[in-house]
Amino acid sequence: MKPCRPAFTLVDVLVTLLVVAMILGILLPGMNQARETARRVVCASNVRQIGLAIAMYADDSKNHIPFTVFAPPGSRPEDVELADTVVVRFNSDRFTESEVDYFEWDGLGLLYVGEYLPAPPAFYCPSHTGTHPFTAYSRLWNGQAGEIVSNYQYRGLGPNGATRLFQIEPARSAIAADGLRTQADFNHDLGMNVLRADLAIVWFADVGHQLYNMLPMSEDEDDASSSMRAVWNQIDRQTAGGDPTGPE
C-alpha cells in the first residue's frame, strides 16, 4: 500500500491566497506610480513639442503666437473665453462668417494644419481619463468634419495682453498647460505640465488638489472661465517667481 501524500487543506489555500493578495497590494501602487511617471514624461514631451511648434509658428508670423477666435485682437486677458481654448477645430457653423472668416482650425490647431506639429497624438495626454481621449477624435483628425477637443489648454495671449511671443510679460507666465476646462480635463492626479512664454516646460505640483478643486465640475457652469482664470493666475504667481511647487 502506497503511503498517502500530504495534500493542501482549505486553510492552506486561503493562507496562500491571502499572502498573494498582500504582495499584490504592496506591489500594485508602486507599479501604478511608475506607469503614471512614464505618462507624465510623455505628456511633458507633448508640451515641449507644442512649445517648439509655437516658436516656429511665431517665427513665420511676425512673432505672433497662434490666433484663437476666443481671444480676438485687442482682447484683455479677463475677456478671453478660456473654457473654449482647449478646442483646436470647431464646426464651421459654430460662428458667423464675420466672426471667424471661415477659420475652422483654431489656437493650437493652427500648429497642426500649418504642419508645425503634424502629429495628432501630441495633442493628447496619455493620463487623460475624461471624455476627450485621442481615440474619440482620431477619425476627425483624418479628415472627417466635426469639432476636435485636445487635452491641452491654450491661453491665447499673455497676462499683459500681448500676442507676440517675446513681448509676453512676465516671460515665465504660462501660455499652455494640461487641460483646465473642467476637473475631468485635469490630466494628472498630482499636478500638470506647463509651457511658459520663455518656452520652458515645468511641472506644477498641485499640493492638496487646490487647483483641481478650483476648476468647474462642468464646462456649462456660468463661472467656468473665471474659475480657470483664477487657476492661470495662481500658476503665474508660482512659475513667474521660479517656484512651480504648487499653490501657496
N, C-alpha and C positions, 0 to 999 in steps of 0.2 A: 504494500500500500504506500503510495507516494505521500510524502509529508505535505501538509497544507501550507501554501504560500500566504504570507500576510497580505491582506487586502486593505484598500483605503476605506476608511469609515466615513460616514456623512460628516462627522466632526472634522476629519482631516481635510475634506473637500472645502468645507466652509472656511476653515482657517486659511487654507491656500488662497481661496478667492479673496478673503479679507486682506491678506498680505499683498496680493497683486493690486487690489484696489488702492491700498495705501501707497504703494510705489507709484502707481499712475497719478494719484493725487499730488504726489511730490514732484513728479517729472513734468506733467502737462502744463502747469503755469509757466515753468521755465521755457518749455517749447513754444508756448503761445507768445511769450515775451520775445523770444528770438525771432519768431516769424514777423511780429509787429516791428521789431527793429529793422529787419530786412525790408519790410514795406515802407518804412519811414525813409530809408536810403533811396529806394526807387522814387518815392514821392519828391524827395529833395532834388533828385536828378531831373525829374519833370519840371520842377520850378526853375532849376538852373537853365534848362533848355528854353523855357519861356522867357527868362531874363535875357539870354543871348539873342533870341529872336526879336525881342523888343528893341534891343540895341541895334540890330541890323535894320529893323524897320525904321527906327529913328534916324539912322544914318542915311537912309534913302528918302526921308520925309522932312527934311529941314529940321531935324532934331525933335519932331513931334512924336509922341507915343501914339499907339493905335487909337483911332477915333471910336467913341461909343455914342450912340444916339441918346443914351441915358445920361450923358454929361455933355450936352451940346456946347459950342463955343460961347464963352462968356459966362459959363456956369460958375456958381460959387460952390465950394465943397458941400455946404449944407443943402444944396438943391439937387445934388446927384441922386438918381434913383438907384441906390446901391443894391436893393433887393434883386434887381434885374441884371446886374453886371456879370452874373455867372453864366448868362446866356451868350453863346457865341454865334448862333444863327437863329433868326426868328422867321416866322411865317411872313410871306410877302404882304399879307392882308392885315398884319398887326398894326401898321401905321399908315397914315395917308402919304400920298406921293410927296407933298410939300415938306413933310417931316423928315423923311429919310432919303428922298430922291432915289428910291428903288434899291437902296443898300440893303442887302439881306444878311451878309456876314457882318459881324459887329464885334468891337472890342478885341479880345484875344483871338476871336475867329478870323480877324484880318491877317493874323500871323500864318494861319493855315492856308487861306485862299491865296495869299501872296507868296506862298511857298517858302516862308521863313522858317516854318515849323510844320512840315507836311506829314507829320506822324500823329494821327488821331489819338492813339493810346496815351500820348504825352499829356493830353488834356484831362486825364483821369487818374485819380489816386487809387492805388491798389488796396488801401484801407477803407475805402468808402463803403458804407453799409446802408446808405439811404436809397432813394428811388431813382438815382441818376448814374448808374454804372455805365461803363463803356458799352456793354452788351445791349443796353436799351437803345443805343443810338448808332450802332455800327452800320446799319443799313442806310441811315441818313447821311453819314459821312461818305458813303459810297455813291451818293448821287440822288437818293430819294428826297423829295421835298418834305419839309417839316422843321419844327423848332428843335434846336440842339442845345442842351444844357451841359456844361462842363462841371468839373469838380473844383475849379479854381476861381476865386473871386478877383475881379479886376476893379481897380479904383477909378480909372479914367482920367484922373488929374491928381496933382499933388495937394497937400493940405493948404498950400498957399495959392491954389487955383491954377498953377502952371501946367501946361500940357507939353512943354518942351522938356525933354528928359533932364538936361543939365541945368535947367532953371528951377527944378523942383527943390524946394527947401522946407524943412531940413533934408539934406541928401540921404539921411538914414531913414527917412519916412518909408512906410510900406506902400508899395504900389500894386502888389498882388499877393495872394495868400491862399491857403486851403479854404474851401467853401465856408461861407459865413451866412448864407441866406436864412437858414434855419438850423436848429440843433441837429437835424438829420443830415445836414450838409457838412457838419464839423467832422472831418475825416478821421482824425486820430483821437484817442481817448485822453491823452495827456498833454496835448498841445498842437502846434501847427507849424508848417514850414512857411516862411515869409520871405518875399522878394522885396528888397529895399530899392530906393531910387538910385543908389550908388551901385546897384546890380549885385550886391552881396546877398547870400542866402543864409538866413539864420533860423534856428529852431526856437520857437517861442513856447516856453513851458506854461501850461495853463494850470497853475497851482490852485488846488482846491476847486477846479472846474468853474472858476469865476467867470471866465469869458463865455464858456458854454452856457452857463445859466443866464447870461445877459442876452443871448440870442432868442429870437421868437420861436415858438413851437411850430408855427405855420407861416408860410410866405404870404398868406392872406391877412395877417394881422395888420391893423392900421398903423402901428408904430414900428413896422419891420425895419424900414430904412433908418429911422432914428436909433433903434437898438443897435443896428450894425455900425452906424456912425460912432456910437459910443465905444464899440469894440475897436474900431480902427484907431480912434483917439487913444485908447488905452495901449494898444500895440505901439503907436508912435511914441508915447511917453517913455516906454521901455527901450525900444530899439533905437530911437534918436539919442537916447542917453548912453547907448552902448551896453545896456544890461538887459538882454532879452530873456530874463529868467522868469517872467510871469508878472501878473498883476501885483501891485503893492498891497 
